[in-house]
Amino acid sequence: MKIFATATCAAILALASTAPAAAQDEAGDRVNMVIAYSEADCPEQSAENEIVVCQIVVEADRYRIPPSLRYSDDPDNTAWAQRVEAFRFVGDFGAMSCSPVGAAGYTGCTQKMIDAAYEAREGGSAARFSQLIAEARAERLSTIDEDAAAEQERVEQIEREYMERLERERAAEPPSAESTEPLPDPMSGDED
């Protein structure tokens, strides 16, 4: 009896564990994924069990290769110029080859070191710093015109105020002779 109960439990567990797998095998909602260039190009949902996913892409990218396919490390996507460059050095020995084979094979080692230094300089951190410096310089220079215009406006405002004050002083009547007391004679020597 114990064996029968164990076999029954095993059968029930087996059926219960296959139910989710069977549910996954059944077709669910249909998914329609579309790349469109405007909202008008997006299709409408045609059935109740359909999901429409519409990706709106910029019009400028209409004829470009999709971003996921643009870059690849696959050797089949290597340019012919790079493949030919790789074959150029096959069997290269002798002078300027940087190899222990052939007469003067060592002479190319210096050239390889120089080439490696130039590559490191172009792609190294110093190149990044020069780019950052150029960006900072461009940012600083972008505000120079605005700063100069503001300073010029401030100077012109000061000049206008000065000229208005001069005009007011010139337009004002000079003080009358009766209202002012006479100035002392500097040669008289009378001091108060």
LORO-604957 format. One record per residue (C-alpha): residue number from 1; residue in three letters; y, z, x. Coordinates in steps of 0.2 Angstrom, whole numbers, plus 5000, padded with zeros to 4 digits. Layout:
N
n:res:Y:Z:X
NUM:ala:Y:Z:X
...
! end
This chain:
192
n:res:Y:Z:X
1:met:5000:5000:5000
2:lys:5012:5004:5014
3:ile:5009:4987:5021
4:phe:5013:4979:5004
5:ala:5029:4989:5003
6:thr:5034:4984:5020
7:ala:5031:4966:5017
8:thr:5041:4967:5001
9:cys:5056:4975:5009
10:ala:5055:4962:5023
11:ala:5055:4948:5010
12:ile:5069:4955:5000
13:leu:5079:4957:5017
14:ala:5075:4939:5021
15:leu:5082:4932:5005
16:ala:5097:4943:5005
17:ser:5102:4937:5023
18:thr:5100:4919:5018
19:ala:5112:4920:5003
20:pro:5128:4920:5014
21:ala:5121:4906:5024
22:ala:5117:4896:5009
23:ala:5134:4899:5002
24:gln:5142:4893:5018
25:asp:5132:4877:5017
26:glu:5139:4873:5000
27:ala:5154:4862:5001
28:gly:5170:4872:4997
29:asp:5188:4866:4995
30:arg:5192:4849:5002
31:val:5206:4849:5015
32:asn:5217:4834:5017
33:met:5227:4835:5033
34:val:5242:4823:5034
35:ile:5255:4820:5047
36:ala:5271:4813:5039
37:tyr:5289:4809:5044
38:ser:5297:4815:5028
39:glu:5293:4826:5013
40:ala:5292:4811:5002
41:asp:5277:4804:5012
42:cys:5267:4820:5009
43:pro:5253:4816:4996
44:glu:5251:4827:4981
45:gln:5236:4838:4977
46:ser:5224:4826:4968
47:ala:5210:4838:4963
48:glu:5209:4856:4960
49:asn:5198:4860:4974
50:glu:5208:4851:4987
51:ile:5220:4858:5000
52:val:5234:4847:5006
53:val:5241:4852:5023
54:cys:5256:4841:5027
55:gln:5264:4842:5045
56:ile:5282:4835:5045
57:val:5286:4827:5062
58:val:5302:4821:5069
59:glu:5306:4803:5065
60:ala:5308:4800:5084
61:asp:5290:4804:5087
62:arg:5283:4791:5075
63:tyr:5277:4779:5088
64:arg:5273:4791:5102
65:ile:5256:4797:5106
66:pro:5252:4814:5098
67:pro:5256:4829:5109
68:ser:5238:4834:5110
69:leu:5233:4817:5118
70:arg:5248:4815:5130
71:tyr:5241:4825:5144
72:ser:5223:4826:5150
73:asp:5214:4831:5166
74:asp:5201:4818:5163
75:pro:5197:4807:5178
76:asp:5197:4792:5167
77:asn:5215:4795:5163
78:thr:5220:4794:5182
79:ala:5232:4780:5186
80:trp:5226:4766:5196
81:ala:5239:4768:5209
82:gln:5233:4786:5212
83:arg:5215:4780:5213
84:val:5219:4766:5226
85:glu:5229:4779:5236
86:ala:5213:4790:5236
87:phe:5203:4776:5242
88:arg:5216:4771:5256
89:phe:5210:4786:5266
90:val:5192:4783:5265
91:gly:5185:4779:5282
92:asp:5202:4782:5290
93:phe:5200:4787:5308
94:gly:5209:4784:5324
95:ala:5227:4786:5328
96:met:5237:4795:5315
97:ser:5222:4800:5305
98:cys:5221:4819:5309
99:ser:5203:4818:5312
100:pro:5192:4823:5327
101:val:5184:4806:5326
102:gly:5192:4791:5336
103:ala:5205:4790:5350
104:ala:5221:4799:5346
105:gly:5214:4806:5329
106:tyr:5224:4822:5331
107:thr:5241:4813:5331
108:gly:5241:4812:5312
109:cys:5240:4831:5310
110:thr:5258:4833:5313
111:gln:5263:4820:5300
112:lys:5251:4828:5287
113:met:5260:4845:5290
114:ile:5277:4837:5288
115:asp:5271:4829:5272
116:ala:5264:4845:5266
117:ala:5281:4854:5270
118:tyr:5291:4841:5260
119:glu:5279:4843:5245
120:ala:5280:4862:5246
121:arg:5299:4861:5247
122:glu:5300:4849:5232
123:gly:5289:4860:5221
124:gly:5292:4877:5228
125:ser:5303:4892:5223
126:ala:5318:4885:5232
127:ala:5318:4870:5221
128:arg:5318:4882:5206
129:phe:5333:4892:5214
130:ser:5343:4876:5216
131:gln:5340:4871:5198
132:leu:5345:4888:5192
133:ile:5361:4887:5204
134:ala:5365:4870:5197
135:glu:5363:4877:5179
136:ala:5374:4892:5182
137:arg:5387:4880:5190
138:ala:5387:4868:5175
139:glu:5389:4883:5163
140:arg:5404:4890:5173
141:leu:5412:4873:5174
142:ser:5409:4870:5156
143:thr:5422:4884:5152
144:ile:5435:4879:5165
145:asp:5444:4867:5153
146:glu:5444:4879:5139
147:asp:5451:4893:5151
148:ala:5464:4881:5158
149:ala:5470:4876:5141
150:ala:5471:4894:5135
151:glu:5481:4898:5151
152:gln:5492:4883:5149
153:glu:5496:4888:5131
154:arg:5500:4906:5136
155:val:5512:4900:5150
156:glu:5520:4888:5137
157:gln:5523:4902:5125
158:ile:5531:4913:5138
159:glu:5543:4898:5143
160:arg:5547:4895:5124
161:glu:5551:4913:5122
162:tyr:5562:4913:5137
163:met:5571:4897:5132
164:glu:5574:4904:5114
165:arg:5582:4920:5122
166:leu:5593:4910:5133
167:glu:5599:4899:5118
168:arg:5603:4915:5108
169:glu:5613:4922:5123
170:arg:5622:4906:5125
171:ala:5626:4905:5106
172:ala:5632:4923:5104
173:glu:5650:4925:5105
174:pro:5657:4933:5121
175:pro:5664:4950:5119
176:ser:5683:4950:5114
177:ala:5696:4957:5127
178:glu:5702:4970:5115
179:ser:5686:4979:5113
180:thr:5682:4981:5131
181:glu:5691:4993:5143
182:pro:5697:4985:5159
183:leu:5687:4986:5174
184:pro:5694:4997:5188
185:asp:5703:4988:5203
186:pro:5691:4989:5218
187:met:5706:4988:5230
188:ser:5716:5003:5223
189:gly:5706:5017:5230
190:asp:5708:5028:5215
191:glu:5693:5037:5212
192:asp:5689:5047:5197
! end
